């Protein structure tokens, strides 16, 4: 069983989906700790309700991003993680952090990458009158939302969709595909090599760089 550490900043609904997947044996691993950069993140309560150690680490106590990330690494490493999962962790990670967890660091982003990296993806999809929207799980690299893609889910954009309705429908797909990608990594079926994701040694997406 793999040790999984999850980083959050908010409600923690993806965290809950991962907790549920671990407890139903859909993921060959256990969440051993949850960390947040926000004291009020409800995801911390979700972790506590599931008897998972949960920690708030205050960025304001550190001189810069690298100092914060080095402290975060030290606390994460105490749990000997095999996999580190970003589940709504709203901080840009330093190269120090990304390099330390390279090949075992995952993120989920609410767009069909490489379209719409960064924030406000639902708003951009509506403004550009896209026919489809979606969500992407990817390995994390130093390029923001630009690491090797692992799995995507796609939904049609409906005529009466709003940012909120898109978010609600996208989240349902997130709760489905994120635990799946984590399970592949936990089973050692998923790997990153030469900025490419492979499942059972088969490339998942063309290398976009």
C-alpha positions as CSV (number, residue, x, y, z in Angstrom):
1,X,0.0,0.0,0.0
2,X,1.3,3.4,-1.0
3,X,1.5,6.4,1.3
4,X,-0.4,9.4,-0.2
5,X,-0.1,13.0,1.0
6,X,-2.7,15.5,-0.2
7,X,-2.3,19.3,-0.3
8,X,-5.4,21.4,-0.3
9,X,-6.5,25.1,0.0
10,X,-10.3,24.9,0.2
11,X,-13.4,22.7,0.5
12,X,-11.5,19.5,-0.2
13,X,-14.2,17.8,-2.3
14,X,-11.5,16.1,-4.4
15,X,-9.8,15.1,-1.2
16,X,-13.1,13.4,-0.1
17,X,-13.3,11.5,-3.4
18,X,-9.8,10.2,-2.9
19,X,-10.5,9.3,0.8
20,X,-13.6,7.4,-0.4
21,X,-11.6,5.6,-3.2
22,X,-8.9,4.5,-0.8
23,X,-11.4,3.2,1.7
24,X,-13.3,1.2,-0.9
25,X,-9.9,-0.3,-2.1
26,X,-10.1,1.5,-5.5
27,X,-6.7,2.9,-4.7
28,X,-3.9,0.7,-3.4
29,X,-2.9,3.2,-0.9
30,X,-3.8,5.3,2.2
31,X,-3.8,9.0,2.8
32,X,-1.3,9.5,5.6
33,X,-1.5,13.3,5.9
34,X,-3.2,16.4,4.6
35,X,-1.6,19.8,4.5
36,X,-3.2,23.2,3.8
37,X,-2.0,26.7,3.3
38,X,-5.4,28.0,4.5
39,X,-6.4,27.7,8.1
40,X,-10.1,27.8,7.2
41,X,-9.9,25.1,4.5
42,X,-12.8,22.7,5.1
43,X,-10.7,20.0,3.7
44,X,-8.8,19.9,7.0
45,X,-12.1,19.0,8.7
46,X,-12.7,16.3,6.2
47,X,-9.3,14.8,7.0
48,X,-9.9,15.0,10.7
49,X,-13.3,13.3,10.3
50,X,-11.5,10.5,8.5
51,X,-8.9,10.2,11.2
52,X,-6.2,11.5,8.9
53,X,-3.5,13.9,10.4
54,X,-4.2,17.4,9.1
55,X,-2.0,20.4,9.2
56,X,-2.2,24.1,8.4
57,X,1.1,25.7,7.6
58,X,0.9,29.4,7.4
59,X,2.8,31.0,4.5
60,X,3.0,34.3,6.4
61,X,5.5,32.7,8.8
62,X,8.1,32.3,6.0
63,X,10.2,34.9,4.2
64,X,9.5,33.6,0.7
65,X,8.0,30.8,-1.4
66,X,11.1,28.7,-1.3
67,X,11.4,28.9,2.5
68,X,7.7,27.8,2.8
69,X,8.2,25.0,0.4
70,X,11.3,23.7,2.1
71,X,9.4,23.6,5.4
72,X,6.5,21.9,3.7
73,X,8.8,19.3,2.2
74,X,10.3,18.6,5.7
75,X,6.8,18.0,7.1
76,X,5.6,15.9,4.2
77,X,8.7,13.7,4.1
78,X,8.1,12.8,7.8
79,X,5.2,10.7,6.3
80,X,7.4,9.0,3.7
81,X,5.1,9.7,0.8
82,X,5.0,7.6,-2.3
83,X,2.6,9.9,-4.0
84,X,1.9,13.7,-3.4
85,X,-1.5,14.9,-4.7
86,X,-2.5,18.5,-5.3
87,X,-6.2,18.8,-4.7
88,X,-7.1,22.4,-5.1
89,X,-3.8,23.6,-3.6
90,X,-3.8,27.3,-4.7
91,X,-0.1,28.1,-4.6
92,X,2.5,28.1,-7.3
93,X,5.1,25.6,-6.2
94,X,8.8,26.4,-6.2
95,X,11.3,24.5,-8.4
96,X,12.7,23.1,-5.2
97,X,9.4,21.4,-4.3
98,X,8.6,20.2,-7.8
99,X,12.1,18.7,-8.3
100,X,11.9,17.0,-4.9
101,X,8.7,15.1,-5.7
102,X,9.2,14.7,-9.5
103,X,7.5,11.7,-11.0
104,X,5.2,11.2,-8.0
105,X,3.5,14.6,-7.9
106,X,0.0,14.9,-9.5
107,X,-2.4,17.8,-10.1
108,X,-5.9,18.2,-11.5
109,X,-6.9,21.2,-13.6
110,X,-10.4,22.2,-14.7
111,X,-9.8,22.6,-18.4
112,X,-8.9,20.5,-21.4
113,X,-5.2,21.3,-21.2
114,X,-3.2,22.7,-23.0
115,X,-6.2,25.1,-23.3
116,X,-6.8,27.5,-20.4
117,X,-4.0,27.0,-17.9
118,X,-4.3,29.1,-14.7
119,X,-7.5,30.5,-13.2
120,X,-11.1,31.2,-14.3
121,X,-11.3,28.4,-16.8
122,X,-15.1,28.2,-16.8
123,X,-15.4,31.9,-17.5
124,X,-13.0,31.7,-20.4
125,X,-14.8,28.7,-21.9
126,X,-18.1,30.6,-21.9
127,X,-16.5,33.8,-23.2
128,X,-14.9,32.0,-26.1
129,X,-18.1,30.0,-26.9
130,X,-16.4,26.7,-26.7
131,X,-18.4,23.6,-27.6
132,X,-16.7,21.4,-25.0
133,X,-15.1,21.9,-21.6
134,X,-13.3,19.4,-19.4
135,X,-10.7,18.5,-16.8
136,X,-7.2,17.2,-16.9
137,X,-5.0,15.2,-14.5
138,X,-1.3,15.7,-15.1
139,X,2.1,15.2,-13.6
140,X,3.5,18.4,-12.1
141,X,6.5,20.1,-13.6
142,X,7.9,23.6,-13.2
143,X,5.6,24.8,-16.1
144,X,2.3,26.0,-14.7
145,X,-0.4,23.4,-15.6
146,X,2.0,22.2,-18.3
147,X,3.2,18.8,-17.0
148,X,2.6,15.6,-19.0
149,X,-1.1,14.9,-19.3
150,X,-2.4,11.6,-17.9
151,X,-6.2,11.6,-18.4
152,X,-8.9,14.0,-19.4
153,X,-12.7,14.0,-19.2
154,X,-14.8,16.1,-21.6
155,X,-18.4,17.5,-21.3
156,X,-20.5,19.5,-23.8
157,X,-21.1,23.1,-23.1
158,X,-24.9,23.6,-23.0
159,X,-26.7,26.7,-24.2
160,X,-27.8,27.7,-20.7
161,X,-24.5,26.9,-18.9
162,X,-23.1,29.3,-16.4
163,X,-19.8,29.2,-14.6
164,X,-21.5,27.5,-11.6
165,X,-23.2,24.9,-13.7
166,X,-20.0,24.1,-15.6
167,X,-18.1,23.8,-12.3
168,X,-20.7,21.5,-10.9
169,X,-20.6,19.2,-13.9
170,X,-16.8,19.3,-14.2
171,X,-16.4,18.4,-10.5
172,X,-18.3,15.2,-11.1
173,X,-15.8,14.2,-13.7
174,X,-12.9,15.2,-11.3
175,X,-14.2,12.9,-8.6
176,X,-14.2,10.1,-11.2
177,X,-10.8,10.5,-13.0
178,X,-8.5,11.8,-10.2
179,X,-8.8,8.6,-8.0
180,X,-8.4,6.6,-11.2
181,X,-5.1,8.3,-12.1
182,X,-3.9,8.0,-8.5
183,X,-4.7,4.3,-8.5
184,X,-2.6,3.8,-11.7
185,X,0.4,5.5,-10.0
186,X,-0.2,3.5,-6.8
187,X,-0.1,0.3,-8.9
188,X,3.1,1.5,-10.5
189,X,1.4,1.3,-13.9
190,X,1.7,5.0,-14.5
191,X,5.1,6.6,-15.1
192,X,6.6,9.8,-16.3
193,X,9.6,9.7,-18.6
194,X,11.2,12.4,-20.8
195,X,8.3,14.7,-20.1
196,X,5.7,12.1,-21.2
197,X,3.2,10.1,-19.2
198,X,3.0,6.3,-19.8
199,X,0.4,3.8,-18.7
200,X,1.6,0.2,-19.0
201,X,4.5,1.6,-21.1
202,X,2.1,3.1,-23.6
203,X,2.3,6.9,-24.2
204,X,-0.9,8.6,-23.1
205,X,-0.7,11.9,-24.9
206,X,1.7,13.3,-27.6
207,X,4.5,15.3,-26.0
208,X,3.4,18.9,-26.5
209,X,6.8,20.6,-25.9
